[in-house]
Amino acid sequence: MIRAVAPIVLLLISNIFMTFAWYGHLKFKSTALWLVILISWGIALFEYCFQVPANRMGYGVYNAAQLKTIQEVITLLVFSFFSVFYLKEQFKWNYLVGFCFIILAVFFIFKKW
């Protein structure tokens, strides 16, 4: 059980760092682009410190397609919260519909055929 959950927790932490690295600077439009790039790279370093072990530990428990699917679902969840609570953007109904189609993809990828 721990072998199956640990990669997911690490991917969650990784995605929080990734989301801030990729989108956190959008609130600081007056900051020089070169500085934003350096700060984003610094944040991304922490993202990789969690993402690489997550994939190393998860591969074997999950196959590569399953790991990528888990990562994408986590990314969407983290980004949804980030965009609503940090960027103060509205979460629209069509986003939910699109995310539901991605959840449907999870079903097809994890189903034993």
N, C-alpha and C positions, 0 to 999 in steps of 0.2 A: 504493500500500500504506500509506504513512504517513497519507494522508488518511483511510483507513478505520480505522486503529488509533488515531490520536490522540484522536478523540472518545471512544473506549472507555476509554482510559487516564484521560482527564479525568473521565469519568463514574464511574470507579472511585474516584478521589480524592474527588470530590464526595460520593459515597455514604458514604465513611468519615466525612467530616465530618458528613453528615446523620444517620447512625446515632448518633454521639455526641451531636449536638444533640437528637435526639428521645428517646434511651434512656439516655444516659450518666448522667443525674441519678438514675436508679432506684437506684443504689448509695448515694445521699446523701439518704435520706428525711428526715433531720433538718434539712436546709438549707431555709431559707424559700422558699416557692413563688415569690415575686416575684424573688428572687435567681436561682433556677434558670431562670426565664423569661428574664431578662436575659443570663445566661451562654449559654443555648441560642440566643438570637438572635445573640449574638456569634459563636458557632461556625457558625451557619447562614449568616452573611455569607460565610465562607470557602467554604461549600458552594456558594453561588451564584456565587462567583468562578470556580469550576471548571465548574459545571453550565451556565451560560449560554454560555460559549465552546464547551463540548462540543457543545451543541445547534446553535449557529451554524455550527461547522465540520462537524458531522455531517450537517446538513440539506443535501441535494443528493447526498451519498454514500449516505445512507439516507433513506427517506421518514419522515414523522412517526410513523407506526405502528411502523416498525422501530426508530426511536430510542427510543420509549417502551418497547418490548419489551426492548431491550438494557438500558435503565435498570432495568427491573423485575427482570430476571435478575441483574444486578449487585447490586441491593438485597438480593435474597434470599440471594445468596452472602455478601455482607458481613455481613448481619444474622445469618446462621447462625454464622459464625465469632465475631461479637461476642457473641451470646447464650451460646455455649459457653465461650469463653475469657475474656470480661470479666464477664458476669453469672453464669457458672458454672451455666448451665442445661443440662439433658440434651437432646440432639437425638434425637427419637423417630422411629420408623419411619414413622408416618403423616405427619410433616413431609416426609420424603423422597418418599413417594408423591404428596403434593400438589405438591411442587416438580417432580416428573417430569411431572405434567399441565401445568404451566406451560412446561416445556421442550417438550412436545408443541405448545403454542400457538406457540412460537418457530418450530417447523417449518412450521406453517400460515401464519404471517405472512411468513416469508422465502421460502417456496417460490414459484417462478415458475409460475403456473397458466396 
